[in-house]
Amino acid sequence: MPGGPGASSSPSASSGSLHAAPSGITECPPPLPSLARGSPQASGPRRGASVPQKLAEILSSQYGLNVFVAGLLFLLAWAVHATGVGKSDLLCVLTALMLLQLLWMLWYVGRSYMQRRLIRPKDTHAGARWLRGSITLFAFITIILGSLKVAYFIGFSECLSATEGVFPVTHAVHTLLQVYFLWGHAKDIIMSFKTLERFGVIHSVFTNLLLWANSVLNESKHQLNEHKERLITLGFGNITIVLDDHTPQCNCTPPALCSALSHGIYYLYPFNIEYQILASTMLYVLWKNIGRRVDSSRHQKMQCRFDGVLVGSVLGLTVLAATIAVVVVYMIHIGRSKSKSESALIMFYLYAITVLLLMGAAGLVGSWIYRVDEKSLDESKNPARKLDVDLLVATASGSWLLSWGSILAIACAETRPPYTWYNLPYSVLVIVEKYIQNIFIIESVHLEQEGVPEDVRTLRVVTVCSGEAAALAASTLGSQEMAGDGSPAVNGNLCLQQRCGKEDQEAAWEGVTGTTRCLDFLQGGMKRKLLRNITAFLFLCNISLWIPPAFGCRPEYDNGLEEIVFGFEPWIIVVNLAMPFSIFYRMHAAAALFEVYCKI
């Protein structure tokens, strides 16, 4: 092939050099002209971003941050009952932000429809089908939540402002259009109107983040009120209990229905929280892709097969069933009496310790397999993958903060209840397990996908330096891997080099023997099967560990020890800040593990 670096000057020269090799030894074939990332053939000359484009990126990011900071101040003012800031003011601001995003999305969808015949570049890594399916499910539950809020507003319509009825309706419309927008345009790489699009997309990102923060605040207030009522049963009477009640000051008709609606709303908040954060991450990837040049190489589609993962699925489903049982028992017993509360805490800690030990062991085995079976890493620029990795590490810090706070409280406490000694290993394992799982996931998503057979990949690191070795290696691959002239060819992965001395031959054979001994039990698809079982197990375990804190099973609130050491208000602030990130970590890790499973 002409034109590539290192290509032969003529076909005859190449053929002559091949037949000039001594008998029984095959030279490495001349390197093919590669279209590597960054080469002129792949994407043209590399140019830096233009000044207006970079300026638009900086201006839009600062605009988004200012919108977010202003919105957070409104949320804080309402949370602390600031003078002149009521819930209606907060909802007016959020409604205005949603309406502005709706106008932009309608404009973008209309312009895309008018230009539908144009060929546009796409980011094949962004907006995976399973991710859009997940966000659709969460959006459906969010719309149900909005319906309950409308019914709640109708029940208390005598003393609620009109904004509390307008907000859920606007949010439902916003959710429907946004899901449609993400299904159709999450993969877009915008190359025109880039300044306007940057502001529109970043406005959408931070609008969703503010809606997420609003849901987190409402759900945290509800959890905090329940927590304050439980504290007295654990014997912590010296902690001042003041309920932060936002119940409307009028009667609801019928009262039983309004009470059911109120409780139902808070049980659906976790799904709404996940929806908002997933939407903001997908929109952020769209913002990062504006004006980006992509490689011309096609992305290999991932096909998820669910055969051969019986062991991992059964173990994971067992953990999921145990989780549901533990959460039900915990919610029934906690707060009933001191003895029942302590037994519920001990039960939860024992369950969590067992699950975390199993997850840590599975993650270690998966990482060990990657260490034994060395593969090349995919270092291509990928905003979606980079965001996934950054979120994985950043959100894990929420759990680490809570765990280190518990460890410090146990070390500094003057008196320690019996459940304290279960809290200590639990806190340590939370830190270690997430550390191991992050390593496993990050390494998995960075591995380069290869389309060659498994046995070829196993022999990729082997270099054989004699004719006898060539015959042996060729026989292990089978007759289907023979070249047209009868010489063994392993897709360029097995090269028989002329310039090998006796010492090099011995060293090579030692490497072959060691590699074969280590990977004997992983050949024939066994390695892939084992990795899939590990990934399926970790996926179900992360779903399981998302359920307890999302639905009110939070020992960081209920054990009371940290609140005595740090003080009630400081520890509650730490928990309220860290818990949303800890909950999101589990769902995000589950999503990343699903992608890893499809990639294996």
LOPA-501762 format. One line per field, with one value per residue (C-alpha): residue number from 1; x, y, z; residue in one letter. Coordinates in steps of 0.001 Angstrom, whole numbers. Layout:
<rs>
num = c(NUM,...)
u = c(X,...)
v = c(Y,...)
w = c(Z,...)
residuo = c(a,...)
</rs>
This chain:
<rs>
num = c(1,2,3,4,5,6,7,8,9,10,11,12,13,14,15,16,17,18,19,20,21,22,23,24,25,26,27,28,29,30,31,32,33,34,35,36,37,38,39,40,41,42,43,44,45,46,47,48,49,50,51,52,53,54,55,56,57,58,59,60,61,62,63,64,65,66,67,68,69,70,71,72,73,74,75,76,77,78,79,80,81,82,83,84,85,86,87,88,89,90,91,92,93,94,95,96,97,98,99,100,101,102,103,104,105,106,107,108,109,110,111,112,113,114,115,116,117,118,119,120,121,122,123,124,125,126,127,128,129,130,131,132,133,134,135,136,137,138,139,140,141,142,143,144,145,146,147,148,149,150,151,152,153,154,155,156,157,158,159,160,161,162,163,164,165,166,167,168,169,170,171,172,173,174,175,176,177,178,179,180,181,182,183,184,185,186,187,188,189,190,191,192,193,194,195,196,197,198,199,200,201,202,203,204,205,206,207,208,209,210,211,212,213,214,215,216,217,218,219,220,221,222,223,224,225,226,227,228,229,230,231,232,233,234,235,236,237,238,239,240,241,242,243,244,245,246,247,248,249,250,251,252,253,254,255,256,257,258,259,260,261,262,263,264,265,266,267,268,269,270,271,272,273,274,275,276,277,278,279,280,281,282,283,284,285,286,287,288,289,290,291,292,293,294,295,296,297,298,299,300,301,302,303,304,305,306,307,308,309,310,311,312,313,314,315,316,317,318,319,320,321,322,323,324,325,326,327,328,329,330,331,332,333,334,335,336,337,338,339,340,341,342,343,344,345,346,347,348,349,350,351,352,353,354,355,356,357,358,359,360,361,362,363,364,365,366,367,368,369,370,371,372,373,374,375,376,377,378,379,380,381,382,383,384,385,386,387,388,389,390,391,392,393,394,395,396,397,398,399,400,401,402,403,404,405,406,407,408,409,410,411,412,413,414,415,416,417,418,419,420,421,422,423,424,425,426,427,428,429,430,431,432,433,434,435,436,437,438,439,440,441,442,443,444,445,446,447,448,449,450,451,452,453,454,455,456,457,458,459,460,461,462,463,464,465,466,467,468,469,470,471,472,473,474,475,476,477,478,479,480,481,482,483,484,485,486,487,488,489,490,491,492,493,494,495,496,497,498,499,500,501,502,503,504,505,506,507,508,509,510,511,512,513,514,515,516,517,518,519,520,521,522,523,524,525,526,527,528,529,530,531,532,533,534,535,536,537,538,539,540,541,542,543,544,545,546,547,548,549,550,551,552,553,554,555,556,557,558,559,560,561,562,563,564,565,566,567,568,569,570,571,572,573,574,575,576,577,578,579,580,581,582,583,584,585,586,587,588,589,590,591,592,593,594,595,596,597,598,599,600)
u = c(0,1695,1802,2203,5303,7595,5842,7918,9024,7587,5672,8614,10904,8511,8106,11821,12579,10035,11491,15049,14580,16237,14159,11754,11902,9327,10162,7752,5695,6370,4231,983,271,-1642,-4345,-3435,-5232,-3849,-2336,-3156,-5016,-7271,-8396,-6361,-3873,-4420,-5437,-6153,-9556,-10200,-10294,-14074,-14799,-12641,-14115,-17651,-16750,-15381,-18280,-20919,-19322,-19189,-22815,-23841,-21922,-23541,-27001,-26183,-24750,-27724,-30133,-28316,-28605,-32362,-32505,-30432,-32553,-35720,-34146,-33119,-36384,-34707,-36863,-38694,-37852,-40676,-41236,-43274,-40279,-38016,-40498,-40894,-37142,-37006,-40068,-38524,-35309,-37268,-39326,-36154,-34694,-37942,-37745,-34152,-34884,-37872,-35688,-32939,-35316,-37037,-33744,-32535,-35730,-35269,-31697,-32450,-30967,-27533,-24945,-23795,-20974,-21998,-20252,-20908,-19752,-22335,-25980,-25882,-29231,-29357,-28587,-31435,-33679,-32760,-33447,-36817,-37783,-36764,-38574,-41786,-41607,-40843,-44066,-45964,-44349,-45567,-49091,-49026,-47820,-50698,-53163,-51528,-51868,-55559,-56083,-54420,-55450,-56959,-53580,-51024,-49878,-50577,-46866,-47016,-49529,-47786,-44340,-45168,-47071,-44145,-41737,-43765,-43730,-40026,-39353,-41250,-39539,-36106,-36349,-37391,-34483,-31942,-33187,-32779,-29787,-27574,-24999,-24908,-21636,-22766,-20684,-22848,-24312,-21744,-21858,-25624,-25640,-23027,-25161,-28298,-26739,-24928,-28151,-29855,-27076,-27315,-31113,-31193,-28597,-30755,-33811,-31678,-30592,-34215,-35293,-32356,-33253,-36926,-36064,-33399,-35841,-38268,-35547,-34260,-37684,-38033,-34517,-35207,-38242,-36162,-33325,-35314,-35875,-32111,-31670,-30132,-32475,-29839,-30109,-32579,-35285,-36972,-38985,-38589,-42179,-43428,-46934,-49545,-51504,-54955,-57044,-56940,-59986,-59989,-57227,-56376,-55771,-53546,-51472,-51007,-49998,-47462,-45784,-45913,-44174,-41126,-40831,-40619,-38019,-35005,-36026,-36520,-33079,-31464,-33308,-32102,-28463,-28450,-29999,-27411,-24517,-25813,-26285,-22773,-21321,-23313,-21778,-18253,-18810,-19665,-17113,-15101,-13367,-13847,-11806,-13195,-12865,-16151,-17165,-17713,-21229,-21479,-23744,-24971,-25405,-26823,-25751,-23162,-23672,-25845,-23543,-23081,-26769,-27947,-25550,-26503,-30241,-29753,-28083,-30918,-33583,-31648,-31382,-35124,-35731,-33168,-34632,-38174,-37103,-34940,-37767,-40173,-37875,-35925,-37419,-39790,-37666,-34029,-33466,-35226,-33287,-29957,-30846,-31852,-28522,-26536,-28514,-27801,-24087,-23694,-25524,-23496,-20172,-20937,-21929,-18942,-16537,-17984,-17861,-14275,-13198,-14955,-13296,-9868,-10325,-11399,-8400,-6077,-7379,-6560,-3066,-2415,-3961,-2255,-4104,-3483,-5377,-7603,-6237,-8510,-10302,-13753,-15733,-18400,-15853,-13839,-16988,-17937,-14543,-14495,-17982,-17069,-14154,-15796,-19031,-17155,-15695,-19146,-19067,-15428,-16224,-19006,-16871,-13883,-16260,-17627,-14127,-13029,-16190,-15653,-12044,-12945,-16201,-16209,-18899,-19535,-22835,-22645,-23360,-20277,-17970,-19941,-19863,-16036,-15445,-18400,-16851,-13446,-14948,-16926,-13633,-11762,-14584,-15140,-11401,-11178,-14356,-13215,-9953,-11801,-14326,-11808,-9476,-12363,-13710,-10209,-9344,-9173,-11791,-10296,-11973,-9453,-10154,-9396,-6562,-4838,-5001,-3477,-456,-110,2704,4717,7780,9203,12666,13148,11573,10539,8878,7000,5600,4547,2836,1103,-245,-1864,-3825,-5241,-5245,-7674,-4898,-2656,-1674,-2218,1363,1235,3282,1796,270,-1363,-2726,598,603,3192,6489,9433,12515,15871,18027,17570,20497,20469,19810,16850,15381,15632,14106,11263,10476,10512,7939,5807,5865,5008,2199,726,860,-909,-3594,-4279,-7566,-8598,-8367,-11345,-13576,-13301,-11713,-14560,-17150,-15546,-15348,-18999,-20084,-18055,-19519,-23096,-22637,-21186,-23960,-26725,-24861,-24603,-28330,-28872,-26705,-28505,-31848,-31200,-30053,-32449,-35466,-34548,-32279,-29415,-27420,-25292,-28407,-29721,-26793,-26389,-22712,-21320,-23810,-22525,-18866,-19219,-22407,-25887,-25937,-22364,-22843,-26287,-24808,-22051,-24576,-26930,-24054,-22379,-25365,-26676,-23257,-23050,-26465,-25633,-22338,-24137,-26435,-23584,-21358,-24199,-24516,-20754,-20713,-23506,-21390,-18391,-20508,-21556,-17928,-16487)
v = c(0,3228,6355,4943,5392,2441,924,-922,1008,-1670,-4905,-6843,-5510,-6577,-10030,-10447,-9587,-12146,-15026,-14041,-15131,-18404,-21558,-22028,-18386,-15796,-12135,-9630,-8189,-4566,-2200,-1163,2527,3433,5991,6729,9312,12695,11668,13759,10857,10483,13939,16471,18885,19627,23201,24899,26328,29762,32751,33377,29687,29542,32837,31480,28406,30517,32976,30246,28313,31459,32236,28739,28944,32275,30838,27880,29978,32364,29432,27779,31001,31016,27413,28224,31303,29213,26415,28769,30755,33970,37076,37903,34624,32106,28873,30664,32909,29895,28084,31214,31274,27555,27837,30770,28789,25802,27979,29534,26065,24952,27846,26980,23260,24029,26330,23710,20866,23041,24097,20470,19403,22079,20847,17132,16308,17600,15034,15891,14344,12244,11198,7461,7182,9668,8963,5168,3492,1875,5255,6922,4037,4572,8285,7561,5292,7900,10591,8534,8285,12033,12747,10569,12615,15806,14409,13703,17255,18657,16539,17740,21353,20826,19454,22472,25030,27331,28256,27531,29986,29342,28794,25468,24277,25807,24417,20663,21177,23088,20462,17671,19452,20200,16524,15256,17616,17067,13282,13698,16098,13709,10734,12627,14893,13545,12369,15634,17446,21010,22818,25905,28658,27474,30571,30476,26708,26833,29205,27159,23836,25143,26833,23433,21740,24072,24258,20492,20754,23326,21090,18260,20434,21422,17752,16859,19674,18685,15028,15875,18026,15125,12684,15126,15531,11755,11531,14098,12111,8922,10416,10493,6716,6091,8017,11181,13530,16232,17051,19847,18668,21362,20112,22049,21625,23101,21637,24126,25936,24789,21648,19259,17446,14510,14332,10649,11203,14223,12267,9421,11870,13526,10210,9025,12160,11549,7910,9007,11735,9356,8577,12261,13019,10381,11691,15275,14331,11938,14604,17163,14782,13969,17660,18400,15888,17635,20959,19515,18160,21552,22271,19127,17203,13456,10674,9117,5605,3877,2946,-750,-1298,-3109,-6121,-7212,-10955,-12331,-15945,-17525,-15194,-17463,-17460,-13697,-13027,-15472,-14037,-10480,-11188,-12853,-9683,-7601,-9712,-9521,-5749,-5307,-7483,-5547,-2179,-3295,-4635,-1552,885,-1077,-1312,1955,4548,2137,1684,1865,-1895,-2280,631,-831,-4279,-2694,-861,-4046,-5990,-3337,-3193,-6995,-7136,-4259,-5708,-9027,-7380,-5027,-7925,-9875,-6820,-6040,-9637,-9610,-6325,-7644,-10784,-8671,-6355,-9370,-10782,-7492,-7600,-11101,-10523,-7307,-5197,-1855,1187,3353,6872,8595,11778,10861,13457,10945,8493,11227,12581,9077,8570,12029,11548,8112,9435,12729,11192,8481,11270,11738,8257,8639,11860,10158,7073,9045,11106,7911,6502,9726,9814,6219,7007,10178,9130,8801,6112,3652,1795,-1895,-1171,1078,-1901,-2887,682,697,-2192,-994,2469,1022,-1355,1452,3248,151,-1276,1938,2300,-1203,-848,2474,891,-2027,183,2801,137,-1662,1403,2369,-1018,-1013,-3150,-5723,-7715,-10600,-14013,-14682,-17158,-14659,-11995,-14464,-14971,-11293,-10710,-13723,-13294,-16525,-16584,-19973,-22069,-24816,-22215,-20864,-24283,-24807,-21427,-21878,-25268,-23773,-21312,-23853,-24181,-21284,-18817,-19765,-17221,-17684,-18901,-21498,-19527,-19060,-15602,-14423,-11063,-9436,-10459,-13297,-12125,-14507,-12352,-13197,-11209,-13372,-14786,-17813,-15767,-14005,-17365,-18707,-15539,-15671,-19297,-18540,-15771,-18151,-20812,-18346,-16712,-20068,-21339,-18219,-18104,-21838,-21697,-18420,-19651,-20640,-17785,-18582,-15212,-13330,-15478,-14848,-11088,-10984,-12799,-10396,-7389,-8682,-9332,-5867,-4264,-5857,-5128,-1428,-1333,-3027,-539,2360,1299,1752,5410,6398,5187,6342,3625,5886,4754,7917,9722,7172,5933,9331,8840,11272,13937,13838,14117,16714,18419,17996,20797,20344,16590,17036,19567,17084,14274,16434,17536,14137,11777,12878,12198,8846,7828,9006,7086,3745,4456,5881,2890,548,2403,2217,-1502,-2142,-488,-2569,-5742,-4913,-4217,-7497)
w = c(0,-1042,948,4440,6555,6296,3232,639,-2414,-4728,-4477,-5831,-3133,-473,-1957,-2358,1215,2392,371,1258,4865,5955,5795,8712,9787,8813,9038,10528,7659,6767,8797,7164,6628,9762,10166,13747,15753,14953,11589,8517,6930,9956,10827,8913,10437,14095,14757,18016,18778,17350,19694,19323,19922,23057,24263,23784,25836,28691,28632,28564,31431,33584,32718,33799,37060,37905,37236,39470,42326,42266,42288,45197,47203,46621,47827,50905,51694,51606,53653,56492,56356,55217,55470,52244,50480,50394,48560,45884,45071,44698,42454,40290,39645,38795,36534,34653,34092,32780,30414,29005,28417,26770,24297,23417,22955,20711,18592,18334,17460,14830,13242,13214,11478,8819,8216,8565,5140,6097,7151,10662,12691,15678,18874,18925,22544,23866,24657,24688,24051,27486,29095,27240,28251,31915,31755,30124,33030,35613,33620,33656,37459,37623,35734,38232,40996,39303,39149,42892,43525,41478,43464,46709,45535,44796,48307,49947,47321,49971,51462,48696,46062,42396,41715,43587,41002,37981,38887,38668,35405,33880,35197,33552,30170,30606,31345,28299,25848,27389,27068,23416,22913,24465,22453,19199,19791,22621,20050,18080,17463,16837,14207,13532,15744,18262,20494,20868,21315,24057,26110,25479,26427,29523,30653,30357,32336,35312,35197,35690,38455,40266,39920,41319,44261,44912,45026,47281,49671,49877,50412,53007,54998,55140,56234,58847,60424,60725,62132,64842,65953,66224,68269,71485,71319,71278,74520,73054,74892,75283,71560,70898,68536,66500,63534,60304,59208,55921,56101,54801,57520,56423,56318,53392,52112,52428,55105,54545,50833,51444,53973,51479,48759,51051,51864,48253,47029,49214,48165,44519,45070,44679,41086,40297,41753,39521,36460,36942,37464,34481,32240,33331,32605,29107,28373,29657,27171,24419,25533,25489,21975,20447,17732,18494,15741,15874,14328,11185,12633,13227,16738,17286,18608,21918,22015,25438,25770,28985,28650,30921,33898,36027,39064,39169,38551,41239,43823,42873,43019,46403,47670,46193,47932,51221,50835,50452,53528,55598,54589,55494,58915,59547,58793,61014,64037,63974,66286,68043,71141,72149,72041,68674,67202,68316,66950,63625,63414,64229,61601,58961,59753,59599,56275,54787,56000,54284,50990,50972,51605,48675,46406,47363,46672,43284,42337,43314,41192,38202,38561,38890,35613,33894,35414,34092,30666,29619,27073,25458,26689,24525,24958,22430,23446,24753,26766,27824,29236,30941,32611,33789,35403,37009,38452,39749,41803,42808,44080,45975,48129,49695,51246,52169,54058,56038,56727,58004,60159,61724,62304,64012,66135,67276,68205,70136,71818,75600,75679,72879,72411,71333,67670,67515,66979,63883,62607,62591,60127,58064,57655,56773,54197,52525,51856,50665,48528,46574,46082,44569,42516,41039,39901,38294,36473,35285,33936,32230,30405,29218,27728,23952,22256,19956,17264,17178,18685,22319,21667,19366,22062,24528,22276,21365,23875,22702,20459,18990,17517,15792,13093,15543,17771,14771,13965,17599,17860,14531,15571,18677,16567,14144,10421,9955,10763,7798,5182,1473,805,3586,6114,9539,10065,13234,12070,12759,16430,16152,14609,14114,14179,12550,14898,18014,19881,22080,25233,23591,22576,26132,27596,25079,25886,29617,28973,26877,29590,32379,30418,29394,32983,34310,31612,31151,33030,31323,27736,25614,26709,30426,31181,29505,31264,34661,34065,33009,36167,38311,36519,36749,40470,41118,39043,41134,44383,43530,42783,46156,48056,46342,47846,51636,51699,48911,50881,54380,55777,56882,59940,59666,60885,63349,65447,67170,68045,65469,66532,70115,69045,66261,67420,66009,63442,62059,61542,59973,57537,56615,56090,54032,51784,51395,51256,47802,46292,48048,46681,43174,43270,43505,40567,38487,39309,38265,34944,34364,35206,32718,30036,31131,30889,27330,26419,27723)
residuo = c(m,p,g,g,p,g,a,s,s,s,p,s,a,s,s,g,s,l,h,a,a,p,s,g,i,t,e,c,p,p,p,l,p,s,l,a,r,g,s,p,q,a,s,g,p,r,r,g,a,s,v,p,q,k,l,a,e,i,l,s,s,q,y,g,l,n,v,f,v,a,g,l,l,f,l,l,a,w,a,v,h,a,t,g,v,g,k,s,d,l,l,c,v,l,t,a,l,m,l,l,q,l,l,w,m,l,w,y,v,g,r,s,y,m,q,r,r,l,i,r,p,k,d,t,h,a,g,a,r,w,l,r,g,s,i,t,l,f,a,f,i,t,i,i,l,g,s,l,k,v,a,y,f,i,g,f,s,e,c,l,s,a,t,e,g,v,f,p,v,t,h,a,v,h,t,l,l,q,v,y,f,l,w,g,h,a,k,d,i,i,m,s,f,k,t,l,e,r,f,g,v,i,h,s,v,f,t,n,l,l,l,w,a,n,s,v,l,n,e,s,k,h,q,l,n,e,h,k,e,r,l,i,t,l,g,f,g,n,i,t,i,v,l,d,d,h,t,p,q,c,n,c,t,p,p,a,l,c,s,a,l,s,h,g,i,y,y,l,y,p,f,n,i,e,y,q,i,l,a,s,t,m,l,y,v,l,w,k,n,i,g,r,r,v,d,s,s,r,h,q,k,m,q,c,r,f,d,g,v,l,v,g,s,v,l,g,l,t,v,l,a,a,t,i,a,v,v,v,v,y,m,i,h,i,g,r,s,k,s,k,s,e,s,a,l,i,m,f,y,l,y,a,i,t,v,l,l,l,m,g,a,a,g,l,v,g,s,w,i,y,r,v,d,e,k,s,l,d,e,s,k,n,p,a,r,k,l,d,v,d,l,l,v,a,t,a,s,g,s,w,l,l,s,w,g,s,i,l,a,i,a,c,a,e,t,r,p,p,y,t,w,y,n,l,p,y,s,v,l,v,i,v,e,k,y,i,q,n,i,f,i,i,e,s,v,h,l,e,q,e,g,v,p,e,d,v,r,t,l,r,v,v,t,v,c,s,g,e,a,a,a,l,a,a,s,t,l,g,s,q,e,m,a,g,d,g,s,p,a,v,n,g,n,l,c,l,q,q,r,c,g,k,e,d,q,e,a,a,w,e,g,v,t,g,t,t,r,c,l,d,f,l,q,g,g,m,k,r,k,l,l,r,n,i,t,a,f,l,f,l,c,n,i,s,l,w,i,p,p,a,f,g,c,r,p,e,y,d,n,g,l,e,e,i,v,f,g,f,e,p,w,i,i,v,v,n,l,a,m,p,f,s,i,f,y,r,m,h,a,a,a,a,l,f,e,v,y,c,k,i)
</rs>
